[in-house]
Amino acid sequence: MSIQNIIDQALKDGFLTPNMEEEVGRICESAAELPIDEYMALDQLMGALLTGEVKAVPRKQFINLMEELVLSEAINRIAALESKEPCQLDVGDIAAYALNRLPPLYATTQEGAEYQRQRAKEELQTLIAQQVEEGIQRYVACPTVPGRNPLEKTQRNDIFEKMTDLLKSLAPD
């Protein structure tokens, strides 16, 4: 996909999503030098952001409290196990297993987050502990799958970071 295709989609939708922004960044960082039409597309995007024709969607306007609660439970359980005997457990695999079997608890405000946190402690703590325990048992039974490629955080270079900062500073609230 080209920068122009992404810009066309953003203009059609009226929004520049974080995924679109990341794809533009990947294109920019993978090319030694962009063709002139791609620079013109970036200029078109800047103009659309300045006029409000396209709005930049913030990266994250909400959180899933279940992630926090599951990670906390998994870390506590793993630490307890590792204090008894040496073992190598993957917190991410165990947490993902449990999260796939638990309801999400999204919040958009601090008050909502505290409500969800309290609700989970009262109503879901047993289920959280059970799913984390099952995740540990599953991981111990089958710790790795040959040929799998773990997710890695995409590394941004200086150009992409500067472009992102510039787009954010120019985008209307």
C-alpha positions in Angstrom: 0.0 0.0 0.0 1.3 3.5 -0.8 1.2 6.6 1.2 -1.3 8.0 -1.4 -3.6 5.1 -0.9 -3.6 5.6 2.9 -4.2 9.4 2.5 -7.1 8.7 0.1 -8.6 6.3 2.6 -8.1 8.9 5.4 -9.7 11.6 3.3 -12.7 9.3 2.5 -13.2 8.3 6.1 -12.3 11.7 7.6 -9.9 10.0 10.1 -6.3 9.0 10.3 -6.1 5.9 12.5 -3.1 4.8 14.4 -2.7 1.8 12.0 -2.7 4.2 9.1 -0.1 6.4 10.8 2.1 3.4 11.5 1.9 2.2 7.9 2.9 5.6 6.7 5.8 5.5 9.1 6.9 2.0 7.9 6.9 3.2 4.3 8.9 6.3 5.2 11.5 4.3 7.2 11.9 1.5 4.6 12.6 3.9 1.7 16.0 5.5 1.3 14.3 8.4 -0.4 10.6 8.8 -1.1 9.3 9.5 -4.6 8.0 13.0 -5.1 4.4 11.8 -5.3 4.7 10.3 -1.8 6.0 13.6 -0.5 3.1 15.3 -2.1 0.7 12.8 -0.5 2.3 13.6 2.9 1.8 17.3 2.2 -1.8 16.6 1.3 -2.2 14.8 4.6 -0.7 17.7 6.5 -3.1 20.1 4.8 -6.1 17.9 5.6 -5.1 17.7 9.2 -4.6 21.4 9.5 -8.0 22.2 8.0 -9.7 19.5 10.0 -10.8 17.6 6.9 -9.0 14.6 8.5 -8.9 14.0 12.2 -6.1 12.0 13.9 -7.5 9.3 16.1 -5.6 9.2 19.4 -3.7 6.0 20.1 -5.7 4.8 23.1 -8.7 6.4 24.6 -9.6 3.4 26.8 -8.0 0.7 28.8 -8.9 -2.9 29.5 -8.5 -3.4 33.3 -8.6 -7.1 32.8 -5.1 -6.9 31.3 -3.8 -5.2 34.5 -5.5 -7.7 36.8 -4.4 -10.8 34.8 -0.8 -9.6 34.5 -0.7 -8.9 38.3 -2.1 -12.4 39.1 0.2 -14.1 36.6 3.3 -12.3 37.9 2.4 -13.2 41.5 1.8 -16.9 40.6 5.0 -17.2 38.6 7.1 -15.5 41.3 5.6 -18.0 43.9 6.5 -20.9 41.6 10.0 -19.7 40.8 10.7 -19.2 44.5 10.1 -22.9 45.1 11.9 -24.3 42.1 13.8 -22.8 39.1 11.5 -22.6 36.0 11.2 -20.4 32.9 7.6 -19.4 32.5 6.5 -16.8 29.8 4.2 -14.2 31.5 2.9 -13.1 28.1 1.8 -16.5 27.0 0.2 -17.2 30.3 -1.6 -13.8 30.4 -2.8 -14.2 26.8 -4.2 -17.6 27.6 -6.2 -16.3 30.5 -7.3 -13.1 28.8 -8.7 -15.1 25.9 -11.0 -16.8 28.4 -12.0 -13.8 30.5 -14.4 -10.9 29.8 -12.9 -7.5 29.0 -13.3 -4.7 31.5 -12.9 -1.4 29.5 -12.8 2.0 31.0 -12.4 5.5 29.6 -12.0 7.5 32.8 -10.2 7.1 36.1 -13.5 6.6 37.9 -14.6 4.0 35.4 -11.2 2.2 35.8 -11.6 2.2 39.6 -15.1 0.9 39.3 -14.0 -1.9 36.9 -11.1 -2.8 39.2 -13.3 -3.0 42.3 -16.0 -5.0 40.4 -13.4 -7.5 39.2 -11.9 -8.0 42.6 -15.4 -8.7 44.0 -16.9 -10.7 41.2 -14.1 -12.1 39.1 -11.0 -12.7 41.2 -11.6 -16.4 41.5 -12.2 -16.8 37.8 -9.0 -14.7 37.0 -7.0 -16.9 39.3 -8.4 -20.1 37.8 -7.7 -19.0 34.2 -4.1 -17.9 35.1 -3.5 -21.3 36.8 -4.8 -23.1 33.7 -2.5 -20.9 31.6 0.4 -21.9 33.7 -0.5 -25.6 33.5 -0.9 -25.3 29.7 2.5 -23.5 29.4 4.3 -26.2 31.5 2.7 -28.9 29.4 3.7 -27.3 26.1 6.1 -24.3 26.6 7.0 -23.6 23.0 5.6 -24.2 19.5 8.3 -24.7 16.8 8.5 -21.9 14.2 6.3 -19.4 16.1 7.3 -15.7 15.8 6.6 -13.7 18.9 5.2 -10.2 18.5 7.8 -7.5 18.8 7.4 -3.8 19.3 8.0 -2.0 16.0 11.1 0.1 16.2 10.7 3.6 14.9 13.6 5.6 13.6 14.0 9.4 14.1 12.3 10.4 10.9 9.1 8.5 11.8 9.1 9.9 15.4 9.6 13.4 14.1 6.8 12.9 11.5 4.4 11.5 14.2 5.2 14.4 16.5 4.7 16.9 13.7 1.3 15.3 12.7 0.2 15.4 16.3 1.2 19.0 16.8 -0.6 20.0 13.6 -3.8 18.0 14.1 -6.8 19.8 15.6 -8.1 18.6 18.9 
